[in-house]
Amino acid sequence: MKKSYIVAAVSILVVGILLFLSFKNTEESAEVNPENPEPEIREEATSEEPPPATLGDDLPQPVFESVAEAEEFREEIEAKEDPQRTAYLAVFETPIEYYGRVLDEAKIPVVGAEIRFSVLNNPHTPLSPGTQYTQFSDIDGNFSITGITGARLTLKVIKEGYRMISNPQSSVGYHPSSARKGDDEIPTAEQPAIFVLEKLNTPASLIKRRLKHKLSLNGQAVSIDLLSGKVRSGSSFTISLQSDYDSQTYQTTHWEASVKIHDGGLIEHTDLANFEAPGSGYTNEVVFRVTEDMEGRPKSFRQDYYFVTDNGQQYGRGTLYISSSGTFSFSYYLNPEGSRNLQYDRALDVTKQY
């Protein structure tokens, strides 16, 4: 009996020890090892919404509801930081209005004249011509340029078969900073700019030549046949030079050149766009004289002339060049048919026939 009590007590003690050891291991497994900590895992929130709009790394980072709102804020920042840039850009946004009218020399409206114009409107390329446009004059010769912006307007008026004889304005500044000295007032609808065109003749069959010759300095005349372009004794066109030119020092103190057309004459040609020779007013001889007391003493002479030969049967136009050292050249157009029409067309050139 006594032995049974002893066995029961030992059994209870063993069970108690086992329970104690099991409870201690449970507490140790719940502690974190400081030498080898386990990472804390957290569940991150996910969203399909796009990230909010921001300005960029170079500017403050407020959050915006849209990209458009961010760009608007960027422009405000730039304007506050650089007022000179804002003022510069405003120059190219100046409204442009231009009114013009195209007439011929008889003040009759020219219909369908081409108006070519360009507008300086790109602030990034201020030295470029700008955007280019084309329009045409209406039945009354009028045209208007509106609905565009820019700092400056440049324009020209052209029409086939016509030449410009009055161009009131070729360039106009529309902003004070782009205005230039000599700019006229900007034309209005009530007072348009008047462009005058002159109708040209139909091109004629012309001779085209360039003569070159070395003149004697002692006044000996040279005769030239203008039809053939050859030196020929007895021809009506003669030229002579008297000069004290020194070929060692290249200096001269006195020289005189004479150009004669014995059966015709010459008259100065100042309007190089006019291709019809005058019917009268010619002089038989042109003399160019340089003396020792003349200020500057020019060493050469160049002038454009109309001329007539063969007693009014042949008209021409050309450029004379003579130097004190004896260099002579004459580039000219000649109508061999007796017409005063001197408008040249290469397709109608008859030089080889003479």
C-alpha positions in Angstrom: 0.0 0.0 0.0 2.8 2.3 1.0 4.6 1.4 -2.3 1.6 2.5 -4.3 1.6 6.0 -2.8 5.3 6.4 -3.6 4.7 5.5 -7.3 1.9 8.0 -7.6 3.9 10.8 -6.1 6.8 10.2 -8.5 4.4 10.2 -11.5 2.9 13.5 -10.4 6.4 15.1 -10.0 7.5 14.0 -13.5 4.4 15.4 -15.1 4.9 18.7 -13.3 8.6 18.9 -14.5 7.5 18.3 -18.1 4.8 21.0 -18.0 7.3 23.5 -16.6 9.9 22.9 -19.4 7.2 23.1 -22.1 6.0 26.5 -20.8 9.6 28.0 -20.7 10.4 27.0 -24.3 7.2 28.8 -25.5 8.3 32.1 -23.8 11.8 32.0 -25.4 10.4 31.4 -28.9 8.3 34.6 -28.6 11.4 36.8 -28.0 13.3 38.5 -30.9 17.0 37.6 -31.2 18.8 41.0 -31.2 21.7 39.5 -33.2 19.5 38.2 -36.1 16.2 40.2 -36.1 13.5 39.2 -38.4 12.2 42.0 -40.9 8.9 43.4 -40.2 6.5 42.7 -43.0 3.8 45.3 -43.7 1.2 45.2 -46.4 1.6 48.3 -48.8 -1.5 49.9 -50.0 -1.9 49.9 -53.8 -3.9 52.1 -56.0 -4.6 52.4 -59.8 -4.7 56.2 -59.6 -1.8 58.0 -61.4 0.7 60.0 -59.3 -0.3 63.6 -58.7 1.2 66.2 -61.2 4.3 68.2 -60.0 6.4 70.9 -61.5 9.8 69.3 -61.7 13.0 69.0 -59.7 14.0 72.6 -60.4 10.9 74.2 -58.8 8.9 73.8 -55.6 6.9 70.7 -55.4 3.2 71.5 -54.7 0.7 68.9 -55.8 -1.8 69.7 -58.6 -5.0 68.1 -59.8 -3.8 68.1 -63.5 -0.9 68.7 -65.8 -2.6 71.8 -67.2 -2.8 73.3 -63.7 0.9 72.5 -63.2 1.9 74.2 -66.5 -0.2 77.3 -65.6 1.6 77.6 -62.3 5.0 77.2 -64.1 4.2 80.1 -66.3 3.3 82.2 -63.3 6.6 81.4 -61.7 8.6 82.2 -64.9 6.8 85.5 -65.3 7.6 86.5 -61.7 11.2 85.4 -62.0 11.9 87.0 -65.5 9.8 90.1 -66.4 12.2 91.0 -69.2 11.4 87.7 -70.9 7.7 88.4 -70.6 8.2 91.8 -72.2 10.3 90.4 -75.0 7.6 87.8 -75.9 5.0 90.5 -75.9 6.8 92.2 -78.8 6.0 89.3 -81.1 2.4 89.3 -80.1 1.6 92.8 -81.4 -1.6 92.9 -83.5 -0.9 93.8 -87.2 -3.2 95.6 -89.5 -2.0 97.0 -92.9 -4.1 98.4 -95.8 -2.9 99.1 -99.3 -4.0 99.8 -102.9 -2.3 98.9 -106.2 -2.7 101.3 -109.2 -1.0 101.7 -112.6 0.6 104.8 -113.9 -2.8 106.1 -115.1 -4.2 105.6 -111.5 -6.4 102.6 -112.7 -6.7 99.8 -110.1 -4.5 96.8 -110.8 -6.4 93.5 -110.2 -4.6 90.4 -109.1 -1.3 92.0 -108.1 0.6 89.6 -105.9 1.2 90.8 -102.3 4.1 88.9 -100.8 4.7 89.6 -97.1 6.4 88.1 -94.1 5.9 88.7 -90.4 8.6 88.7 -87.7 6.7 86.6 -85.2 9.0 83.9 -83.8 10.9 85.1 -80.7 13.3 82.2 -80.9 14.5 83.2 -84.4 14.3 87.0 -84.4 16.8 87.3 -87.3 14.8 85.1 -89.7 12.3 86.6 -92.2 9.4 85.1 -90.2 6.2 83.5 -91.5 5.5 84.2 -95.1 2.2 84.9 -96.7 0.7 85.7 -100.1 -2.5 87.4 -101.2 -3.8 89.3 -104.2 -5.3 92.7 -104.8 -9.1 92.8 -105.5 -11.1 94.3 -108.3 -10.5 97.8 -106.9 -6.8 97.2 -106.4 -7.2 97.0 -102.6 -5.7 94.5 -100.2 -5.6 94.2 -96.4 -3.5 92.3 -93.9 -5.2 91.6 -90.6 -5.7 88.9 -88.0 -2.0 88.2 -87.5 0.6 89.2 -84.8 4.2 90.1 -85.0 6.9 92.7 -84.3 7.5 93.8 -88.0 5.9 93.4 -91.4 7.9 93.3 -94.6 6.1 93.3 -98.0 6.4 93.8 -101.8 3.9 94.0 -104.6 4.6 92.3 -108.0 2.7 91.5 -111.1 3.9 89.9 -114.3 4.3 92.4 -117.1 4.6 95.3 -114.7 7.4 97.1 -112.8 7.2 99.0 -109.5 7.6 102.7 -109.9 6.3 103.8 -106.5 6.8 101.7 -103.3 5.7 103.7 -100.3 6.7 101.1 -97.7 8.6 97.9 -97.8 8.9 97.3 -94.0 6.9 98.5 -91.1 7.5 98.1 -87.3 4.4 97.5 -85.2 6.0 97.6 -81.8 8.0 100.6 -80.5 11.0 98.4 -79.8 11.0 97.2 -83.5 10.5 100.6 -85.1 13.3 101.9 -87.3 14.4 105.4 -88.3 12.5 106.4 -91.4 9.4 104.2 -90.8 6.3 105.9 -92.1 2.9 105.9 -90.4 1.1 102.7 -90.5 -1.6 102.9 -93.3 -5.2 102.5 -92.4 -8.4 101.5 -94.2 -9.2 105.2 -94.7 -5.7 106.1 -95.8 -4.1 103.0 -97.5 -0.6 102.8 -98.8 -0.6 103.4 -102.6 1.6 101.1 -104.7 2.1 102.2 -108.4 3.0 99.7 -111.1 3.9 100.5 -114.7 3.0 98.2 -117.6 6.0 97.0 -119.4 6.5 96.6 -123.2 6.7 93.3 -124.9 10.4 92.2 -125.1 12.1 93.2 -128.3 14.8 91.5 -130.5 18.0 93.1 -129.3 21.7 93.0 -129.8 23.6 92.5 -126.5 27.3 93.3 -126.4 30.2 94.2 -124.0 33.1 96.0 -125.6 36.6 96.3 -124.1 39.5 98.4 -125.4 42.7 99.9 -124.3 42.8 103.5 -125.2 45.8 105.6 -126.1 46.6 108.4 -123.6 47.4 111.0 -126.3 43.8 111.7 -127.4 43.7 109.4 -130.5 40.1 108.6 -131.2 38.9 105.0 -131.7 35.8 104.4 -133.9 33.5 101.4 -133.2 30.7 99.9 -135.1 28.0 99.2 -132.5 26.1 96.7 -134.7 29.1 94.4 -135.0 31.0 95.5 -131.9 34.2 95.9 -133.9 36.7 98.7 -134.2 36.0 100.2 -137.7 37.3 103.4 -139.2 34.6 105.9 -140.1 32.0 104.5 -137.6 29.8 107.0 -136.0 30.6 106.0 -132.4 34.1 107.4 -131.3 35.9 107.6 -128.0 39.2 109.4 -127.1 41.3 109.9 -123.9 43.9 112.6 -123.1 45.7 111.7 -119.8 49.0 112.4 -118.0 48.7 109.0 -116.2 52.1 107.8 -114.8 52.4 104.0 -115.0 55.2 104.1 -112.5 53.4 106.0 -109.7 49.9 105.1 -110.9 49.0 108.8 -110.4 47.3 111.3 -112.7 46.6 115.0 -112.3 44.7 115.8 -115.4 42.7 113.7 -117.8 39.8 114.1 -120.2 37.6 111.6 -122.0 35.2 112.3 -124.9 32.4 110.0 -126.3 30.7 111.1 -129.6 28.0 109.7 -131.7 28.3 111.7 -134.9 24.9 110.8 -136.4 23.0 110.6 -133.1 23.7 111.3 -129.4 23.5 110.2 -125.8 21.4 111.1 -122.7 21.9 109.9 -119.2 19.8 106.9 -118.1 18.8 107.2 -114.5 15.7 105.0 -114.3 17.2 101.5 -114.8 13.8 99.9 -114.8 12.6 102.0 -117.7 13.2 100.1 -121.0 11.9 102.7 -123.5 14.4 105.1 -124.9 13.4 108.8 -125.0 12.4 110.3 -128.4 14.5 113.5 -127.9 16.9 115.3 -125.7 20.1 113.6 -126.9 23.5 115.4 -127.0 26.1 114.6 -129.7 29.1 114.5 -127.3 29.7 113.7 -123.7 32.9 114.9 -122.1 34.3 113.9 -118.7 37.1 116.1 -117.4 39.3 115.9 -114.3 41.7 118.8 -113.4 44.5 119.1 -110.9 42.5 121.4 -108.6 39.5 119.2 -108.6 38.7 117.8 -105.1 39.2 114.1 -104.9 40.3 113.8 -108.5 38.4 110.6 -109.5 40.5 108.1 -111.6 37.5 106.6 -113.5 34.1 107.4 -114.9 31.0 105.2 -115.1 27.6 106.3 -116.3 24.4 104.7 -117.8 23.1 106.2 -121.1 20.4 105.9 -123.7 21.8 106.5 -127.1 20.7 106.8 -130.7 22.6 106.2 -133.9 22.1 106.2 -137.7 20.1 109.4 -137.6 17.4 108.0 -135.3 17.2 104.6 -136.9 18.8 102.6 -134.0 18.2 103.1 -130.2 20.1 101.5 -127.4 21.0 101.7 -123.7 24.2 100.8 -121.9 26.9 101.5 -119.3 30.1 103.4 -120.2 33.3 103.0 -118.2 36.6 104.9 -118.7 39.6 105.2 -116.5 42.5 107.6 -116.5 44.9 104.7 -117.3 43.1 104.0 -120.6 40.7 101.2 -119.7 37.4 101.4 -121.7 34.3 99.2 -121.6 30.8 99.6 -123.0 28.0 97.1 -122.1 24.9 97.8 -124.1 21.7 96.7 -125.7 20.8 97.9 -129.2 17.6 97.6 -131.1 18.5 97.3 -134.8 14.9 97.7 -136.0 14.5 101.4 -135.2 12.1 100.8 -132.2 12.7 102.6 -128.9 11.7 99.4 -127.0 14.8 98.2 -125.2 13.4 95.5 -123.0 15.7 92.4 -123.4 14.7 88.8 -123.5 17.5 86.2 -124.0 15.1 84.1 -126.2 14.9 87.0 -128.6 18.6 87.8 -128.7 19.8 88.6 -132.3 23.4 89.4 -131.6 24.7 86.5 -133.7 22.9 87.9 -136.8 25.2 90.9 -136.7 
